[in-house]
Amino acid sequence: PHIRISLCLQISDLPHAATKRQGTAALRLALLLPALILVAAVPASEAGLSQGDQTMGDPGAGTCAVSCADAVEMLMRNEFVEVEAILAENLEASPRHALLYAQVAFARAVLSLAPHHLEDTLARCWDANTRAEAAAPVTTSVSVISSYLFGSGGSEAGPGDAKNELVNSLLVRADAHLMGAVMQLVLGRYVRAAWNIRAGWNLYQSASQEANEEVSKWLLCLVDFGIGMFNLIVSLLPPTYLSIAELAGFQGNRKEALTLLNRSAASEEFWAPFSCLLLLYFHGQLAPNLGMDPVLHASAAETLLATPVATKNADSALFGWLHGSALKLGGRHPEALAVFRIARKNAASLPALEAQVANDEAWCAMENMQWVEAAASFRLLLPPDGQGERSAYQAVYAYEAGVALAAAGHGGEARELLQEVAKRIEGADSADKVTSEWTPERYVSEMAEALLTGTLSKEEGLAAAVEMTILWDRHHFVRRALQAGPSDVSEWMTNLRAGLTTSKNGDGITSGVTCGGTSRVRALFFISAVGEEAEAEAALMELVETSDEALLDGPGGVSGLHYRAFAKFFLGRALRAAGSRRGRLGARARRG
């Protein structure tokens, strides 16, 4: 699984590299776990978030212009700008209002990953934690220290409101620490993030221990959400890191996590929609990207979408986005496209979400081989010159749109977009990445230059589109198209095979070798990824053992080293799925 995550980090295609950075946060968490053991007893105040206490009582109580429950309903109605403005004016109403204000910023930050959004979110988390500290029921110094050292509640709060205030305080602070830690991870402040993750976990545990029959149901919903979320995140770590996490005091029981989150989602409390959204994100986005069974998770997501909380919020841009993801995962692409388009329009007031939906919409069309529609959606991610923030990653969207148009046979329009690739990189803050490491930006820069030297025929466009989907690890639709009957892709594959001669390697296995047109290395790569089982294995084994000299002489001057690297990864994954640890393939996979 950690290899799979690493691959996703390198070839992520989502807006502003959002999924790449989210995956990076998960991987950094895994790498930080040994450090968490060492800092388990350090108070979170040492990590950069102030300490304190809070109160709020009922989520709808007080004289605020909007209750927290009303604010959540506004978010579900896509009133993102309005609710943020109201919360900004009512931070004094309760620490939970301040936390919700931070959570709105958190959603924007994890989607955009713009540094100023990350810093703004961190400041809001800090503020919510301070307000929670100042308003909480009084606890002794000994009990507070005990809470951080051992994860115990350490409270002498009485029944009723005092108990609610204590649990709410712990939950606000736990959320603030965890969100702050995520921001610190992305910003590279690893030690502070480690301290805050540990402190957040202890606060969640304390809240769970304090929650009993005296606590309001809406708080029990939040306890289930917090503990469930943390368990789910830890459960996704590779086995080695999971063991370390459990030794450090974290729990990684995925079954329990899903049970808690489903109970929270079914509670009908004001936070239930977010519990449902987290489950939908896990089943529809995270699980398939981590190589889990797509059929199983598509079914789970569709079950969730039929629940009362999901049907009630069907017009929410967030629910619409994840609804479309579930439909796409289940192979229902035309329905998914329709849902994505509605969700994108509903997300107009939250540009980061709008971009995320547009990207998924584009890839949904790509997977359904609706090339022109895919290009139109990718173009939505390209702000006109002089407008919006410049990012080198916009070059990837320009390339994706150009390749889609070339695959559709629109060579003239495709050429214009491929010429945009270099322009989008020039002057961008991350332009240096293009030459310093192998990134999507560097890949599309080299490939666009190579394609522009050719005729941009439909066949060249299809080849580029298939190669891109293989590298982006989205090529399952190519196999599906080849099995479904005549199509642009099947015709391209037939032509590719027709241009091959055969030879036998040392083991007597026949593999494809190009005799013209597409380079030999590239053809082997295509066959190894989407060909029939026998020819794919032979092509893959030959590609794995291809010399560096042959790989450095790629089509159009593009290095082919990545073809072999990805072939080794695909070979290792196939062997893992088959449980093979012996024989010729196993030995070569281990060397790879």
N, C-alpha and C positions, 0 to 999 in steps of 0.2 A: 504493500500500500504506500509506503513512503517513496518508493521509486515512481509510482503512479503520480503521486502529488508533485514530485520534482518535475516530472514531464509536463504536467499541467501548468506549473509555474513558468516554464520556459516557453510554452507555445500557446498560452491563453490568448483568446481572441476577443475577450469581452471589453466593453467600453472602459477607456482609461486604464486598462489592465486591472480592472477591479477584481475579477476572480483570481487573477495571478497574485495580487497582494493579499486577498483574503486567505488564499491557500498558503501564502508565505507566513501569515500570522499563525495559522495552524501548525505549520512546520516549525516555526520558531518556538512555539509553545512546547512542542515535543523536545526540541533541543535544550530548552530551558529547564526541563523537569528536574534533572540532577541538581541544578542550582536552587530550585524551589525547596528541596530538602534542607539546604543549608540556611535558607532565609525564613524557614517556617515560623520562627519565633519572633521575627522582626515586625514591630508595629507598622501599619501602612503609612503613618505620618512620615516615616523615614523614606518612603518611596516616592514622595512628591505629591500625594493627595492629603489635604488637611484632614484631621480627625475631629469628631464631634458627636452629636446626637440629634434626633428629630421627633416631630409629632405630626399627625394629620387627622386621625380619626377616620370618619367615613369619607370615601372618595368624592362624594357629592356635597359634603358639608362646607360651611364657611360662607363668607360674603363675596367671594371671587366672582368675576364676571362670567367665568365658565368653570364647571367642576372638571375633575380629571376624567370622569366617565364621559362627560359631554365632549371633552377634548378628543378622546379616543374615537367617539362617533364622528366628529368632524374630520379626523384623519381618514376614517373609513369612507367618508364622502368626498375624499380627495381635496379637502380644503387645507392644503399644507401651509400655504402662505398665511392664511387667516388665523389658523390655530397657533402658529408660531408667534405671530404678532400679539395675540391675546395673552399667551403664556408669558411673553417677555414683559408685559405690563402688570402681571400678577404673580411675580416670583415670590412675593411676601405671603401669598395665601397659604402656602404649605410647602415643605420640602419636596413633597411628591410633585407639585407643580413645577418646581425647579428641575426635578429629575426628568419629567416628561419633556421639558424644554431642552434638556441635554439629549434625550433620546431622539428627538426630531433631528437635531444636529448630527447625532451618531449615524442615523440612517443615511443622511446626505453624505457624510464623510466616507462611509464604507462603500458607497456607490461611486463617488467621484475620486476619492483619495487625493484631492487637492491639499497641499500642505496647510493652507490657511483654514480649510475646513477641519482638518485634524486638530490643529491647535485650538480652534474655537470650541470644538467638542470637548477637548480636554479641560479647557477653562470652565465650561458649563458643568462638567462632572465634578470638578473640584468645588465649585460653588454649591451644588446640590448636596455634596457630602458635608460641607461646612454647615449648611442650614440644618441638615438632619442631625448633626452632632449637637448643635445649639438648642434644638427643640425637644430632644429625647428625654424620657424619664431619667431621673438622677440615678446613676449607678456608682458604686464605690470604685476607687482606683484599683483595688485588688481584683474586682470582678472584671474590669476592662482588660487588665493585663492577662488575667486568666483566659479571657475570650480569645486573645491573639495567640497566646502560647499553646492552648490546648483545643481551641475551637468550641469551647463550651459557652453556654449563654451567659452565665455569671450574673443573672438579674434577679432582683427581689420584687419585680413589678407585681402589683396586685391584679385582681380580676377586672373584667370589663374594659373600660376605655384605656386604662393604664397598660393592660396587656396588649391591646391593639396598637397603642402608640409605640410600645417597645418593639413589637414585631415589625411594624411599618418602618421604624427607624433602621432596624437591622437590614431590612430589604432594600431601602433606598441607598444605604451606604454600600451594600453588597453590589448593587447594580452600578453605582457610581465607580466603585473600584474596578469592576470587571470591564466596563466600557472604557474607563481611563487606561487600563492595562492594554487593551486592544490598540488604542491610539498610540500608546508609548511603544508598542511592538513595531507598528508601521513606521514610526518616527525613529526607530533604532535605539530607543532607550531601554535596553533589555533588562538591566538589573532592577530598575524601578518597576518595570512591567512584571517581573517575577514576584517582587514583594507584593504588588497590588493584586495579582492573581491569587496568591496564597491568602491574603487578607480578605479578599472577596469571598473565597470559598469558606473560610472560617465564619464570616458573617452570615452566609447562607445557612451553614450548619447550625449556627446559633438560633437563627430565625426558625428553622425546622424544629429544633428542640423546644422552643418556647411556644410554638403553635399547638393549641389544644382546643377543646370544645368551647372555651371562652372567647376564642378569636373569631372575628367576622369572616364570613365565607369569602369575601373578595380578597382578603389577605391570604387565606388558605390557597386560593387560586394562584396568587403571586408566588407563594412558597413552592407549590408544585412546579410552576414555570421555572423559577430560578434553579432549584435542585435538578429538575429534569434537563434543563439546558446545559448545565455544567456536566452532568453525567454523559449527555449525548456527545458533547465536544470531546471529552476525554476518551470515550469509547471508540472514537474514530482514529485514535493514534495507532501507529504500528505496534505489534505485540510487545516488543522490547520496551518501548517508551511507556506503554500502558502499564506494564509491570512496575516500572519506576514510579509512575504517577500514583499507583495504588499504594506503594510503599511510602510515598510522601503524604498519604492521607486522602488523596482524591479517589473518587469512585468512578468507575468506567463501565457500569452495567447498562448496556444499551436497552435491554428489555425493560428494565425499571425506568429508564429515562423516557422511553416512549409511552409507558403506562402513565407516568406522572403528567406528561405533556398532553396526552389524550384526555386525562381527567380534567386538567385545567381548561382545555378547549371546550369540553362539554359542560362546564360549570355555569355558563350563561352569565358570568360576572364580566365586569367591564374590560378586563384584560384578556378574556377568552379569545378574541380575534387574533391577538398576537401569538398566543400559544398555537392556534391553528395554522397561522402563517409560518411559524418556525417548522412545524411538522411538514407542511407542504414544500418548504424550501429544502428540507432534508430529503424528502422522497423524490421531488421533481427536479432538483438541481444538484445538490451535493452528492447524493448516493450514486447516481449514474456517472458523475464526473470522477468518482473514486473507484469505478469499476464494479459496482454492485449490480445485482440482477435488475435490469431495467423493467422487465415484465412485472416482477413482484412489486417494485416501487411505484410503477405506473398504476397498478391496481390499488395500492394503498392510498395514493394521492386522489384517485377518483372517488374512493370511499369517503375520504375527508371532505371532498367538494360537495358531497350530498348531505353533509351535516347541517343542522340549523344555523350555526354560526357562519358557515361559508355561504349558504344560500342567502342569508340576510344581508351579507356584504358583497354580493356578486358584482356590484357596480364599482367596487373599490379597485383602484389601479393596481394595488398590491395583490389583491386576490385574483384580479384578471391576469396579471403577469404570470402568477404561479399556476393558474388554471390552464393558460396556454402552454406552459412548460409541461404540465401533466399530459395534456392531449398530444403534444409533440412526442413525448416519451412513449406514449402508447401507439404511435404510428398514425395518428389521426390529424395529418398535417393541414388539410383544408380547413377543418374546424379550428385548429390551433391558430392559423393565420388570422381568421376572423376575430378570434378572441384577443390576440395580440394587438391588432389594429385598434380595437376599442380601448384596451388598456393603455396603449400609448397616448391616445387622445386624452384619456382621463388623467394621465400623469403630467400633463402640460405644465402644471405649476411646480413640479419638482423635476427640473431638467436632468438630474443624475439618474432618476428612475426612468424617465422618458427615453434616455439614451440606452439604458439596459434593455428595455422592452424592444426598442427598435433593432438592437443587435440580435436579440433572440428571434424577432420576427424575420429578419434577413436570413438567418441560418435555417429557420423553418422552411422558407421558400427555397433555399439552396438544397436542402435535403429532399425537397419535393421536385427538384429540377425545374423550378420556375425561375429561370435565370434573370429575366427582366425585372420581375417583382423583387427578387433578392437585391439586385443592383439599386433599385429605387429605395429600399429600406436602408442599405448601407450608405447611400448618399445623404440620408437624414443625419448621419453622424459626422458630416463634413460641413462645419460652419463656413460661410462665405469668407473670402479674404478680408481681414481687418475686423472680423466679428468673432467674439468668443475667445476662449483661451486656446493658444497654439500648443499642440502636443505632437511629438514625433509619432505617436501611435495612430494619429489620424492618417498617416501614410498607409497603415495596414487597411483601414476602411477604404481608402481610395483604390488600393490594389484589389481588395475583395470585390468591390463594385466593378472595376475594370475587367477582371477575370470573368465575372458573371456575364457581363455584356459580350465579351469575346466568345464565351461558350454559347451564347444565344445567336451568334453570327453578326453582331453589331460591331464590327471592327473599328469603324470610325469613332464612335462614342467611347469604345474601350480604350483607344489610343489616347484620347483626351484625359481620361481618368488616370491612366498609367503614367502620363506625363506629370500628373499632380503629385505622384508619390515623392519625387525628389523635392518638389516645392514645399510639401508639408513637413519634410524633415528639416529643411534649411531654416535656421533661426529658432528652432524649438529648443526648449530647455534641456531635453534629454537627447539632443542630436548626437552627442558624443558616444552614446550607447551603440549607435549604429556601427561604428568601427571598432569599438573596444571589446565587444563580446557578441556571441551568436544570439541574436534576439529576433523576434518577429519583424521588427523594423528593418534590421539588416537584411533579413531574408527577402522581404518584399522589395527592398531597394535594389538588390542584385537581380532578382527575377524580373522586375519591371524593366530594368535596363536591357536585359536579355530579350524579353518579349518585344520591346520596341524596335529591335534590330530586325525582327522578322516581319511576316505579312499579317500577323494577327488573324489568321484563319480560324474558322470555327473549331477545327481539329486542335489547333494550338491552344485555343481557349479552353476546350474540354480537358486537355492534358494538364494545363495549369490549374484548372479547378479541381480535378481529381487529386493532383499532387498536394494542393493546399489542404484539402479535406483530410488527406492521409496524415500530413504533418500536424494538423489541428486535432487529430484523432477523432474525426467525425465521419469517417468513410464507410460506416455501416450502411448508409443509404446507397452507396455505389454497389455494394454486394446485392442489396435488395433490388436495385434496378436491373442488374445482370440476370437475376433470377426471375424477374417479372415478365420478361419478354422484350420485344423490340423497343429501343429508345435511343436517344442521342448517345448515351453512355455505352450501351451494348454495341452500337455500331462502331464507336471509337475503339472499344476493346477488340472487336473483330478485326478492325484494320491494324491494330497494334500486333495482334497475333499473326496476321498475314505477313507482316514485315519481319517475322522472326525465322531464323534457321535454328536447328537443334544441334546440340553437342552433348557429349557425355563427360561427366567429371570422373574423378578417380574411383568413385564408388559405383559407376555405371548408371547414375541417375541423369535423366534427360532434363535439360533446362533451356530456357529461351535465351538466345543471343541475337541482338539486333543486327540486321544487315544493311540498315540505312534509315534515314529519317531521324527518329528519336535516338538519343545516345543509348548505348548498351546499358550503362549503369542505371539510367533513369528507367528504362524499360524493365530491368530486373526488379527495381523498386516497386513499380506498378504491379507487376505480376505477383511479387511476394506478398503484397498487401491485399489485393482484391481478386487474384486468380483462383482457379480451382485448387483443391487441397494439394494434390501431388505436384502440380507445376509450381504452386506457390512455395512449397517446401524446398524444391530444388532451386528455384530462383533465389530464395532467401539464403540458403546455405552458400550459394556461389557469391552472393553479394557480401555476406559477412566476411568472406575470405578474400575479397577483392583488394588489391594492393593500393597503397596510398597514392602511387603515381597515377593509376587509372582514375581514382576518385577526384584528384585535383584538376583533372582536365574535363570539367563538367560542361554541360550545354551552355553556350553563350558566355563562357568564361566563369560560370557560377561553380563554386566548389561543390563537389558531391560527397564530401565527408559526412554530411548530415544524413545522407541516404543510408550509409552503413550503420551509423549510430542508431537511427530509428529502427532499422531492420533488426539490430541486436535486441532492442527493447521489445519489439513485437515478438521476436522469437522467445525471449525470456518469459513474456506474459503468456504465450501459448503453452509453453512447457509447464508453467505454474498451474494453468487451468487444467491441463491434462494430468497433473501430478507426476510428471516425468522427472526423474533425478538420475537416470542411468543412460548408458548407450551413447551413440555418436552425437545425437542432438543435444543431450544433456551436457556432455563435455564441452561442446562448442559454445553452448549458451553460458556456461559458467565462465569460460574464457572471455566471452563478450562482455 
